[in-house]
């Protein structure tokens, strides 16, 4: 039961954050204070990330908006990785737990993006769904791999 409550907590956090406008979620003022010296600006300036019909870069958005973009996308990856783990552990030792967790996360990501499209200043993005699903694959994949290694070590 506790495992389902953890998953529910992740989903509540997702709904709350997806219901916020871009302005409500923006961390630009905090980044301007914390990263006032613009660390790694030269290195970040090399990155050019295709996103929607544009290329996101320091040159195109400016340093702070680019860093915020990276943080937002990392949050997608990690957040949905955590949702996938929530599903994986809540599903338990039943068959196909990893597949259920990844497919369930992809479905949740798709539904969340659709719902998010009704939030002012927010858009629906298939690229975000792919990023969310990649987070699920990586997080669940790591747990499955660690469990297999642990079982092999334990059997020896």
C-alpha positions, 0 to 999 in steps of 0.5 A: 500500500505504501508503494501506491501512496508514493506513486500517488504523491509523484502523480499529485506533484505532476498534476500541480506542476503541469497546471502552473503557467510558465511564469509561475514555474519560471526560475529565471530570477533565482538563476540570475542570482545564483549564477550571476557569473554565468559559469560554464557559459562558454561550454553551454554556448556550444550546445544547440538543441533542436526543439519544436521548430527551432534550435534552443541555444544560449545565442537564441535564448540567452544564458539564463533562459537556456539554463532554465530550459536545460533544468526544465528538460532534466526535470521531465527526465527525472520526474517521469523516471521517478513516476516509472519507478513508482509504477515498477515498485507498486506493480511488485514482482508480477510479470512484465513489471518493467514493461508496465512501468515504461508503458504506463509512464508513456501513457501518463506523459501523453495524457499529461501533455494533452491536459497541459495544452489547456494551461495558459502559456503551455503547449503540448509536446511530443518531444517531451513525451519522448523525453519522459519515456526515455527517463522511464526507460533509463530509471527502470533499466538501472533498477532492473540491471542492479537487481540482476547483478545483485541476484548473480552476486547473491547466487554465488 
